[in-house]
Amino acid sequence: MKKSFLKTNGIHRLAILLFVLFAVSQANGQQPNRKHGLDFSQIPTRWDEAIPLGNGISGTLIWQKDGNLRLALDRADLWDLRPVKEFSGPDYSYKFVCDAVEKGDMQPIYDIIDARTGKDIAPTKIPAGAIEIPVAKLGEVASVHLDVHTAVCTITWKNGVVGRFFNNAVDKRGYFRFSHLPDTLSVHLQSPQFELPEGEKENQNSLSRLGYKNGKIVRKAGEIGYRQKAYGDVSYEVALRWSTPDVQTLEGSYCLTTTGTWYSEPTPAGKAMKAGVKDFATALREHTDWWKNYWEQCEISLPDPVLERQWYLEMYKFGSASRKDAPPICLQAVWTADNGQTPPWRGDFHNDLNTQLSYWPGYASNHLEESEVFTDWLWKIKENSEAFTRQFFGVEGMNVPCIATLEGKNLGGWNQYSHSPTAGGWLAHHFYLQWKYSADKLFLEERAYPWVKEVARYFEHVSVKGKDGKRKLPLSSSPEINDNGINAWFKETTNYDLACIRFTYKAAAEMAESLGLTEEAEYWQQQLSEWPDFAKDATGLTIAPHYPLPYTHRHLSNMLAIHPLGLLDVSQGKEAERLIKRSIHHFEEVGVGGWVGYTYTWLANLHARVFDGDAAARALHIFAKAFCSPNSFHLNGDQLKKGYSGFTYRPFTLEGNFAFASAIQEMLLQSHTGIINVFPAIPESWQNASFRNMRAMGAFIVSADYKKGKVSKIVVRSEKGGKLKIFNPFTNKVEEKEMKAGETIALG
């Protein structure tokens, strides 16, 4: 009897202890689900393995260099925006390219469009500098942890010192705090070396090629200020302040602002910091409250801990990199290379894949405010895009430069993709997605339809009638097929360009119909009917008519109609299903030598669309283990060097990360056909999974549980009202219900 009582009492005491530990962790702002974050036993010593912090407009990379803790600073609108003189001459035109291809001599085009990116260093995104704190005297590090649920990085040293760091989601400033210090720490600011030190050789990406004079750092007691002049009207300012509330504590904050860009604040950093600085605890509370709300908008639970963790890491980066009133996600977002050089590919906006993939996960994850950042920017650059269309293509309407600056102006690159004739069509898809997932009629009327309509007008004007009576482009392309040779241009419309065109007309017709503009809808349908169907053969969808995919290729351009555009879908019948599966099979069959990380994550989305969860999960696992830095950044090449790609290099870009998150969501919920389908692509081994508050087209908020290998419960809430169409797994039928705004139904 006594033994039993002691045992029970011991269990009771253990329960109390666990509760206390949990309460303490909550009081410290920690989430119980630590497994989703980053954990290291030492501070990273490479910039592309650093701990990433961000709030949409500014970012910080935390790493160690030469014994110093380094907080590398970045800002999304920090650009050298000098004009490209080659793009203002009379020969800069689509017709000039067409004539060059006809003559078989591309050299004049290479001289105007391609060569300049090797000769000129700008336009480009530029780094801002770094805060450095000498920490070598603190000794060995015990742990480094990024809590993605609070967006706080904590570094603990073995001597008991704790450092905490975050980029405030609310006031857009960075904060740091060291506690239990045995001695004071000094704080420094390192500016970029825009002037090359004597004796150092300049390379193609050296910052010195920008031609700036080094800005001046002004240091006073407890504060540092720095202002740097860039090209034209653009400059930036860093202000840093710190204090020591007691002998064992160091607290500081910093602010980075620009002047002369679309996103510049009216008050520069120095004045903003003098006007007032929040204490660390106050700033931390408002910051963690923002992130708490962010994660409440959508959560998932998977039986696969690798895939679940990676999804949380990707959505953490999404929340860190895309915010209202800031630029959209570019190649490296708010984490420009901290290596004394300009970033890979100038850190620009690649609209042939990179910008689009980066916004795929925002819609179904119920983060419409963050996803609308992309369409906000596309609307902001509309006038520049229309001017580009008139200048280069010589027609009215609108296309968008495929390789663009912050202002949406053409930056250049391989001519056949930097001047893609259909980039606007793929971008139109994001206006469509924002409308369909939000069911926002005002957005449709004021932004989505006007934008898409201008792209549709452009396709009408730039195209010509072929001998078969069908429309075609004078010259067509498919991203990076045949690299930069003359055969990268096709005289028949490629499936990539055709998918962009056909989607634009289909979307324009649907939007017009929804707005009650019946005649306009009929007009766009007529325009659509004048274009040919997709080219195909025994291999599936080809690159162009009579041109099957000839070699291993990283861009799934010929399958754009399948995913993301959804013009071809297995729901359309057996013939469509066979064509889709044949296309995927051929893409895999030609090998992985030309693939990069985003190839695997895009392919996983395609596998999910044909309900092959095992294949999707397999591709995602390869990405996570072979193509990611320890901090989860997509490094493009196969870092394991195990044959997953012929590329083993490590340039950092983000689109592969965000396509990963999208693929997970496609496995859990699909609604692109107008019918909601939960758990459509679950691997056979998964017995339990769940998600909360995912968003389906039509503004339906869906939660569902999958237990013991079966769907056990579905809850759907209608945000705007309207007809719900859902596949009911309990009856194996598609069911319809007219719902009111705010109404909720449960199945199961």
Residue, then its C-alpha position, 0 to 999 in steps of 0.5 A: m500500500k505504501k509503495s503504491f502511494l509513493k509511486t503515485n505521489g512520484i508521478h504527481r510530482l513529475a507531472i507538476l515539474l513538467f507543467v512548471l517547465f512548460a509554463v517557464s518555456q511559455a513565459n520565455g516566449q518559447q514554443p513547445n514544438r522546438k523540432h521545427g526550428l534550427d539547432f546548431s552546436q556552434i555559430p555558423t561560419r559561412w554567410d549562406e549557412a547563417i541564421p536568417l531573420g527578417n520582417g519583409i523589408s529588412g533582414t539579418l544573417i547571423w554568423q561568425k567571422d574572424g572571432n566576431l559575431r556578425l549580423a549582416l544587414d540587408r534591405a529589400d529595396l536596397w538597389d543600384l537602379r542605374p539605367v541600361k544604355e543599351f536598352s534605349g537604342p533603335d535596334y533594341s526590339y523584338k523585330f530586330v531579334c526576329d530579323a537576326v534569327e532569320k539571318g542566322d546571325m545572333q551576334p548583334i543581339y548578343d552585343i545589345i542584350d547578353a554581353r552587357t551583363g558581363k560588362d556592367i555590374a549594375p543594375t543590381k541589389i547591394p549589401a548594406g554592411a554588418i554589425e560585429i560583436p567580438v565574442a571570442k572571449l566568451g568561449e565555447v558555444a553550447s547551442v544555437h537555436l532559431d525558434v521559427h514560431t517566435a522568429v527569435c534566435t538564441i545563442t547560449w555559451k557554455n559559461g552561461v551567457v545568452g544572446r537573443f536576436f530578432n528583426n521586429a515584425v512590427d516596427k521593422r527594427g532589429y534587436f539584440r540582448f546579451s545577458h549574464l555577461p562576465d565582462t562588457l562587449s564592444v559593438h562595431l559596424q562594418s560597412p561594405q568595401f565599395e572602394l577596393p583596398e590597395g593591392e587587392k584585385e578586382n573581380q567581376n562581382s566586386l562592389s568596387r565596380l559600382g563606383y561608389k565612395n565609401g560612406k562615413i561611419v560616425r561613432k559616439a558613446g553607445e551609438i553608431g551612424y552610417r550613411q552610404k550614397a548609391y547611384g542617382d537619388v538612392s542612398y541608405e542609412v544605418a543607425l545602431r544604439w546600445s546600452t548596458p542596463d547592468v554590468q552583465t547585460l548588453e541591449g541594442s537595436y538597429c535600423l536600416t532605411t533607404t532614400g530614393t526608392w518606392y519603399s523608402e520611409p519618410t524618416p531616415a534611420g538616425k532620426a527614427m532612432k533618436a525619436g525613440v527606441k523600445d526596450f527589448a522586452t516591449a519589442l519582443r512582446e509585439h514581435t512574438d504576438w505578430w508571429k503567433n497570429y501568423w502561425e495560427q493562420c495555418e498549421i500542419s501535422l505530418p507523420d514524416p518529421v523531415l517533411e513537416r520541419q522543412w514546411y515550417l522552415e519554408m513558411y518561416k522564410f515566407g513570413s520573414a521575406s514577404r510583407k505588405d508595403a515592402p517589395p516582393i521576394c527576389l532571388q535572395a529576398v532580404w538575405t543578400a550575399d554577405n561576401g563583399q560582392t554583388p549577389p548571384w544573378r544580381g539578386d533580381f526578379h526572375n519572372d521566368l520561374n523564381t518569383q512565381l514559385s516563391y509565391w506558390p505556398g502563400y495561397a493554400s497556407n491562408h497567408l493572402e496578405e503576404s501573397e498579395v505583396f507580389t500582385d501589389w508590386l506587379w501593379k506598381i510596375k504596370e506603367n513601366s511594363e507597358a512602356f517596355t512592351r511599346q518599346f521592345f515589342g512595338v505593340e500596345g497591351m502589356n508584357v513584363p520584363c522577365i529579368a527585372t529590377l526593383e522598378g520592373k525595368n529590364l536588366g538583361g541576360w540571355n536574350q531568349y528568356s530575359h525578353s520572353p514574349t510571354a512572361g506576363g501570362w505566367l504572372a497573370h496567374h498570380f492575379y488569378l490565384q489571389w482572386k480565386y482564393s480570396a473571392d474578393k470581387l473588388f480586387l477582381e474588378e480594380r486590379a486582377y481583371p484590368w491587369v490580365k486584360e492588358v496582357a491578353r491585349y498584348f498577345e492579340h497584337v504581338s501574334v500573327k496568323g499562321k498558314d493553318g489559320k491559327r495564331k502564333l508568335p513570330l518567335s517563341s522560347s522555352p526557358e533555358i532550352n538550348d541555353n543561349g544559342i540561336n536554336a533557343w528561339f523557335k519559329e513555332t509557338t512552344n508549349y511554355d509560351l502557349a500555356c501562358i497565352r492560353f491561360t491568360y485568355k481563359a482567365a480573362a474570360e472567366m474574370a469578365e464572366s464573373l463581373g457580368l461582362t458577357e460580351e468581353a468574356e465571349y471575345w476572350q473565348q474567341q481569341l482563345s479559340e484562335w490559338p492551337d492546342f498543345a503539341k504532343d507526341a509519344t513522349g508527352l508534351t513536347i517543347a514545341p511542335h515536333y521537338p520533344l524534350p531532348y535532354t535532361h533539363r532543370h526547368l519544367s517549362n513544357m509542363l506549365a499547362i499541368h502545374p501550376l496553370g491547371l489547363l491540363d488535369v487528370s480530372q479531364g479524363k483518361e486521355a488527359e491523365r495518360l498525357i500528363k503521366r507520360s510527360i512526367h515520366h519522360f522528364e524523369e527518364v532523360g535523367v537528373g544531370g541538368w536538374v537543380g533543387y527547385t526541379y525536385t520541388w516543382l516535380a513534387n507538385l506535379h506528382a501531387r497533381v496526379f495523386d502520387g504521394d510517394a513520388a512527391a515525398r521522395a522528391l521532397h526528401i531528396f531536396a531537403k537532404a541534398f540541395c539545402s544548406p544547414n540553415s535550409f537555404h536552397l543552394n541549387g546544386d547537389q551538396l551531397k555529390k551523390g548524383y542527384s544533379g550534375f551541378t554541385y555548386r552552391p548559389f543560394t536562391l529561394e524559389g526551391n524552398f517555397a515550391f517545397a512548401s507548395a508541394i506539401q500543401e498540394m499533398l494535403l489539399q487541392s481545389h484548383t478544379g473547383i472541387i475541394n479534395v482533402f489528402p489527395a496525395i498521401p504516401e501509402s505509409w502515412q497513417n496519420a496527418s492533419f491540417r488546420n485552416m488551409r485555404a481553398m479556392g472560393a475562400f473556404i477555410v478547411s481543416a481535416d484529420y487523417k487517422k489510421g489510413k483514412v480521412s476521419k474528419i473535415v471542417v469547412r468554413s465559408e469566408k465569403g459565402g457561395k457554392l461549396k463543391i467538395f469530394n466527400p470521402f465518406t460517401n465517395k461523391v462530390e457534394e454541393k452546398e450553397m453556404k452563407a458567409g461565416e457558415t461552417i459544416a463538418l463531414g465525418 
